[in-house]
Amino acid sequence: MSGFGRRLSLLIAAAFGIFAYSNVYYFLANLLGSRGVSPQAAGVAVSLFYVATTLFRPAGGWLVEGFGLRPTLVGSALTAFAGSVGIAFSGANLPLVFACRILMGIGYSAFIVAFTAYQNLFVPPEKRGFAFALMTAGSMVPHVSVIPLADWLIRHGHVAGYLSLSPLMALFCAGLGLSFGKVSLARGASRKEAWGSYRDLFALPSVRALLGSMFLLSLTDSMVLCVGALLVPQGLVPSAFLVSSAVAALTVRIATLHFVDRIPRPRIAAPSFGLMALAMAMLSLVSSNAGAVLCGATFGLGVGMGFPAHLAMVGDMTPERLRPKATAMVWFAMDSGWAVTPFVFGLFSPVFGNSPAFGGFAALMLLGAAGAWRFLWKPVLSPETAK
């Protein structure tokens, strides 16, 4: 295997490992509830991980700059391991559960920033979209492997087996981190000159467009958190949407590996989350599981193209010295939407009803996609590609 192929294989494996690590805890609220923890406290335990993940993203870029890529990968994976082991032994001790969830979020956040920065630094521009499509395909594999296993273990009472999955994934990621080769980085006379500043980063119009577009994609993507509240009261099965979405996203990433390298990636960005928003608008109107499957497949097509295109543009739009900061801020933009959407839905659904609130938010995201193309991406494209 070539050096490029080996590095890319490690990145795909790392994406699988770190997303499996976090996705195992989709069932944490169920486990805590079985131990007598209130739904409100269980919700806080679940949320703290995502809060810590979001807030620590900029610090992840600083760790990459200050300590290097490989030490950050290994150290963050071991931090994630410590948090997941703590969860396994915490029982219903809520202060310990909360502290471990925060520790998990810190490790998870820094690991993803480091391995995304690694990919943006070593992959040549002509292969960047292909590489990110494969990497993000790896991130979807847990949905059809580790998550069903976790579900089976917890439903059949194998709690110890369930709680061992996440620590094992963290150790797997730490081992991968040790295997990553070095990436040669341009250095200046000082650390600030070597890595640039956030002022340098935000001065780039293309970066401002990328962050705005990623935030809008995140707002649309995070509507999946509200799918259960929309479908369950109608007697429909949320997994009909979720599984078809994951399968479609994985399929499109494998089937179109080179597509995002053949056209300007800014032209993919807004249409991708526009398609996702259209699927969610359709979902607010369905009355059958078959309709939910169709909407999920449509949503997955947008996810399958939009997410790797946005991540690949970090390398397209920033010089090497700014990529750790740019990577951290793109993930920060991605995380932020997941904090906003459930809050907005929870605010408006009691007033207007679940379907109107869900459909109205989707319609707003459709307008956001049109606005992103007109006001964010079109100005940064050349006159020839913007036509």
N, C-alpha and C positions, 0 to 999 in steps of 0.2 A: 504494500500500500504506500502511496506517495505521502510526503510530509503533509501536504494539504489535506489529503483524505483522512489521515490519522487525526489531525487536529479537528477536522469537522466531525468525525465520529465521536470524539471526546465531547464536543459541544452538544451534539444530539443526545448523547447519554446523560450529560449534565442537565439538559433541559428536562428530560424524562425524570431524573432523580429528584430535582428540586421541586418540580410541580407535583410529583407523587407525594413528596414529603408534606406539602401543604394541603393537598386535596384529600388526604386521608382524614383530615379533621372536619370534613363536611358533616361527619356524624358525631362530632364532639358534643353538640347540644343534646342529642339523644342519649349519649352515655351519661352526661352529667345529670340529666333529668331522671334517669334510672337510679341514680345515687341520691336522689332527694333534693337536688339543687333546683331552685325556682327557675321558670322560663326566663325571667328578667336577668337573673345572674348568669345563666347559661348564655344568654345573648351577649352580655358584656364580655364574657370569656371569649366568645367567637370574635367579637368586634375588635378587641384589644390587639389581636394579631395584625389586623389590617391597618389599624391606627399606627402601630409601631412600624409596620412596613412602609407606610406612606411617609411618616416623619423622618425616617432614617435614610431615605433615598439619597438626599444630597450628601450625607455623611459617607455613604458608600463610595461616591466619587472621590471624596477626600482620602479614604483608605487606599483606594487604588493608586492615587497619586503619591501618597506618603510611604506606603509599604510595598507596593508592587502588586501585580496581578495574582501570581501564584500564592503568596502569603495571605492575600485577602480571600481567595477562594477556599483555602484550607481552614483558615481561622474562622471564617463565617460559617462554614459547614460544621465545624466543631461546636461553635456557639449554638447553632440550630440543634445539634445533637443533644447538648446539655439541656436545652429547654424542653425537648420532647421526652427525654428521660425523666425530667422533673414532673411532667404531666402524667407519665405512667405511674409514678409513685405518690402523686398528690391526693388521690382519692377525691373526697368532697371538700378538701381544705381550700376554700376559695382564694384567700390571699396568695397561697402558693400557686394555684392554678393561674391567677391573673399575672403574677410575676413571670411564670414560665411562658405564658403566651406572649408577653412582651419580649422576652429573650428570644423566643422562636422567630418573632417578626423581625427583630434586628438581624439575626443570622441569615434569614431568608432574603431580606432586602439587600444586604451587602453582597450575598452570593450572586444574585441575579444581575446586579449592577456590574460586578466584576466579570462574569462570563459574557455578558453582552458587550462590554467594553473590549474584552479580548477579541471577540469576533469582529467588531468594527475596526480593530487595529490590524488584524492579520489577513483578513479576506480582501483580495483585490476588488476594485469597483465593479469589474465586469462579471464577477461571480457573487456579488454581495446579496442580491435578491434570491438567487438559488440557495445560498447557504442559510439565509434567514428562513426561507420557506421550509427547508429540512429541519432546522433547529426548532421552529415553532410546531412542525409536525410531531417532533419528539415530545413536545409539551402536551400534546393532545392524547398521546398513547395511554397515560394513566386513566383517562376516562373510560377506556374499554378494557382495562386490565387491573390495575391496583384498586381503583375505586369499587368495582364489583366485588373484588376479593374482600375489601374492608367491610362492605355492606354485608356480605355473607358471614364473615367472622362475628360481627357484632350482633347480627340477628340470631345466630346459633349459639350465642353465649360464650364465644371464645374471646373474651375481653383481653386477656394477656397477649394473645396472638395479634389482635387488632392494634393494641398499644405498642407492639414491637415493630410495626411496619414503618412508622415515621423515623424512629432512631436508626433503623437499618438503612433507610434511604439517605439520611444525613451522613452516615459513615461511608456509604457508597459515593456520595458527592465529595467528601473529604479525600477519599482515595483517588478520585478522578482529578481533583485539584493538584495532587502531588504529581500527576502524570502530564500536566500541561507544560508544554515547552515555553521558553522565553520568547517575548516579542520585543524586538529592538525598538527603542523609543528615542525620538529626538530630544536632546537635552539642551537647555540654555545655560546661562551663567548663574542663574539662581532658580530656586524652585518656582517662584512666581513666573519667571520668564519661560521656564521649561513647560509649565502647564497652563499658562494664561490665567485669565480671571473671568468671573461671571459677567463683568462688564463687557469684556471681549466677546463672550458667547452671545449675550443678548443684543449686541450691536448688529448681529447678522440677521437680515430680514428673513432669510430662509429658515433659520432656527426658530424665530418667533412664529412663523407660519406652521412649522412642524409641531411645536408645543401646543398651539391652539387647535390644530387638527387632531392631535393625539387626545387632547382633553375631550373633544366632541365625540371621537370614536369611543372613548372610555364611558362617557355618559350613555351612549347607545348600547355598548356591550354589557354594561352593568344592569341593564333592564332584566337580565336573566335572574337577578336576585328577587324580582317581583313576579316571576312567572308562576310560582306556586300559589301566591295570593290571588292571581288572576284566574288560574285554571281549576284549582281544587274546589272552590265553592260551586263551580259548574259541573262537578262530578267528572272532570277530565284528569288525565294523568300527566303531570309535568314532565316525567321522563320521556314521554312521546316527543316532546319538543327538544329536550336537552340531548338525548341520545342521537336523534337525527341531525341536530346541529353539529355535534362533535364528529360524527361520521362524515358529514358533508365538508366540514372544515379540513379534516385530515385528508380526505380524498382530493379536494381541490389543491391542497398544498403539494401533494405527491404528483398529481396529474399536470400541474402547471409550473414545475420547478424552475424553468428558465424564462417563463413569461415576464416576471417582474424585472428581468434584466434586459428585456428587449424593447420596452417602451419607457419613457420618463416616469419614474415612480410617483411624482406629484400628481400625475394624471389618474393614478389608481386610488389615491387616498380618499378623496371626498366621495366618489361613486361607491366605494366599498362600504363605508358606514351609512351612506344613503340607502343601499340595498338592505343593510341590517335594520335600519329604521323602518323601511317599507314592510319588511317581514314582521316587525313588532306591531305595526299598525294593523296588518292583516290578522295577527294573532288576537288582537282585542275584539275581533268580530267573529272568530270561529266558534263552532258549537260541537265539534267532534274531535276525537283523537287523531283521525286521519288529517283533519285540517291543521292540527298542531304539528304533526309530522311534516307536512308540506311547508309550514312557516319555519320550522326548525331547520329544514334543509336549505331554504332560501337564506336564512340568517347565517348559517354556516358557510355559505358561499362568500358572503361579505367578510366574515371573520377570517376565512382562509386566505383571502387576498390582502385585506387591509392591515392586519397586524404585522406580518413580515415586511410589507412595503414601508410602513412607518419606522420600524426598527432599522431597516437597511438604510434609510435616509439619514440616520445619525452620521454614518460614515461618509455619505454623499455630500453632506452640507457643512461639515466641520473639518478644520485641519486636525491633524493627529493630536496636537497638544491640548485641544479642547474636548476631545472625545469622552474622557471619563466624566467631565462635568455635563456634557450634552447627554450622555447615556443616563446619568442619574436624574436629570431634569425630565427626560422623556418618560422614564418610569414613574417619576413623581406625578407628571400630568396624567399618566394612565391610572395610577392609584386614586387620584383625587376624584375622578368621576364615580368610582365605586363608593365613595363616602357621600356623594351628593344625591345620587339617584334614589336610593332607598328612603332617604329623608324626604325628598320631594314627593315621592309616591305616597308615603305614610301621611304626609300633610294634606294631600288633595283627595286621596281615595275615600276617606270618610265623608267628604263634602259632596263629591260628584259621583261616587261609585267607582268600583275597581276598573271596569272596562273603559268608561270615559276618561278616567285619570291616566290609565295606561296608554290608551290610544292617543290622547292629547299630547302626552310626553313624546310619543313616537312621531307624531306630526311635527312637533317642534324640532326634533332631531332631523327630520327630512328637510325642513327649512335651514337648519344648521349646516347640512351637507351642501345645499345650494350656496349658502353664504360662504362656506369654507372654500369652495371652488372660486367664487367670484372675488372674494376679498383677501384670501390667504394665498392660494396656490397660483392663480392666474398671474398675479403681479410678479411672482418670482420665476415664472417660466419665460423662456425666450419668446420673442414674437412668433417664431415659426411653430414652436410646439404648443403655444397657447391658443392657436386658431382652432 
